[in-house]
Amino acid sequence: MSDQPKINGLYHFAYPCRDAEETRHFYEDLLGLPLVHCMRSDAVPSSGEKRPYAHIFFQMGDGSYVAFFDLGTGEKPAPSPNTPDWVQHLALEVNAVEDVLKHKTNLEAAGVEVRGLVDHDFVQSIYFFDPNGLRVEITTRTEEPGFVEHAAAEAHAQLADWTRTKAQLVAH
C-alpha cells in the first residue's frame, strides 16, 4: 500500500444520455432514484470547450450519485466496438433478493427486457439496458460469512494466475 490518501467512496458515475427527460423517467420513475440536481452550462469548466449541455444527478441511498450528460444532440451513445455489451455496466445494490425481484417485476411491467435472476455465489443480480444502451445490474449481496476476507486474501494470487493465463492467450 502506498501513502495515498484514502478514497472514501463513489461520488458519482457519469455517462452520456440521448435525452435527459427520457433518462430522468427511467432512473426516477422506474428505478426510484430521485433527480436531485440539473446543472446547465454553455462551456465545459474543466476544458473550456464551448458546448452546451445539461448534467443531471440521481441520488442513491448511500448519498452517492449516478449522473448523465445530455449534449443536446439526441444521439444515443455508441457502444464500444471492441467490448462485449455485458462488460461495461453500472451495478446498483439493494438490500435483499426480494428487492431485486421487485425491480425485475416493475421493469418488465414497463416493457424493459430483464435477464436473470443470476446467482453469482456471492451476489444475486438482474441485468437490463437503460434507454442510453448502458447495461445496468441490480444486485444484492448473498455471500457467506468470511467470503470478503477470503477473496481479499486470494486476490493478488488470482490476478497473477490470470496474468499468466492471459499471456498464453495473447501468444496464440
N, C-alpha and C positions, 0 to 999 in steps of 0.2 A: 504493500500500500504506500502511496505517496503522501506527501503532506498537503495535498489539495484540500480546499475547504469542502466540507460535506454538502452534497446536494440533498435537499430536504424532500423533494418530490416533484411531481409534474405540475407546472403552472398551467400550460396549455399545449395542445397539439393542434396545429393549423393545417388546413387542406383547402384547395380551391373548390369553389362550387359554381354551377352554371347559373343558379338563381337563388338569391338569399331568401326569398319568401318560401320557395319550394323546400329549401333546406330547413328553414325555421319550422315549417309544418311537420316535416319528418322527425326532427330531433325533439321539438317541443310537444307536438300533439300526439305523435306515435310512441316516442321513447320516454317522454316525461321529463326531459331536461329543459329547465326554464331558460329562455333567452334573457340574458342579464345585461348585455351591452351591445350596442351597434355603433361602431366608430366609422365615420366617413372622412375621406380626405381626397385631395386632388394631387397629392405628391407623397411619395414613399419616404418617411422620415429617415430610415437607415441608409438610403442610397441617393435621395434627392430626385429620383426618377419622377417625371411628371406623368402621372397616370391616376385617374380617378378610380376609387374602389370603396367598397364597404367591407368592414371586418366585423363579423358577428361572433358572439361568445355565448355558449351554453354552459351553465354551471352543473357540475356533478356533486354528489353528496359529500365528498371529502373536501370541497372547496376548489378543486382544480376545474379546468375548462376544456371543452372541445370547441375549436374555433374554425371559421371558414372565411375565405376571401372571395367576394363577388367582384370580379374585374369588369363587369358591365358588358361583356362580350356575348353572353348567353351560350358560350361553348362549354360542353361537358369536358372535364379534364381527361386527357388521353392516357390510356394505360401504358405502363412501361413495356416497351417492345421485347425486352429480354427477361421479363419476370412473370412467372405464372400468376394468375389473378388471386390465388389463395395466399400468396406470400405477404404482400403489403396489406395490413389490416389494423383496425382500431379495436382493441379488446376492452370492453366495459364490464366491470364486476358488479354483481348483485349478491344478495345475502344467502340465497338458498336455491336449490334445484326448482322448487315450486315457482320462484320468481322468474327463472329462466323460461320455464314452460308457459307462464302467464304472458311474458313478452312474445313468445312464439305464437300463442293463440291470437293475441292482439295484432301482431304484424300480419299474420296470414289472413285475418278478417279484413285487413286494409288492402289486401291484394299483393303483399310482399312475399316473394318466394323465400322460404326459410329452409336451411339444411340443418339436420341434427334434431335431436339431442345427441351430441357426440361425447362419449366418455373417454377422457384422456388419462384416466387413472388418478390424476391429482386435481383436475378440474372437469366440469361438465359444461358444454357450450352449444350454442346455436350460432349459425352464420347466415348472413344476408348482405345484400348490397344496398347502400343508400342511393338517392337519386343522382349522385355525382359519380357513381361507379366505385366508391370506397367500400371495401369489404369491412363489415362490422361483425364483431363477435360479442355476444353477451354470455358471460361465464360466471360460474360460482366455484369456489374452492371446495374440494372434497377430499383433500389429501389426508392420509393417516398421520397421527401424531409422530413427529420426528422426521417427516418427509423433507421439509425445507432444510433442516440441518444436514441430513444425509446427502441431499442433492448438492448443497453448497460444498461439502467436504469432497465430493467426487467431481465437481465442475471442471477444475483445471485438467485433471487426468482425462476426462471425457473429451474436452476440447483438443488436447494433444493427440488423442486417438483419432478424432475426426480430421485433424490437420494431416496426419499420416495417410488416412484413407483418401482424403481429397487429393493429395499429391499423386496417388496411384491413379485416381480417376482422370486427372488432368493429363497424366503421362500417356494415357491410352487414347 
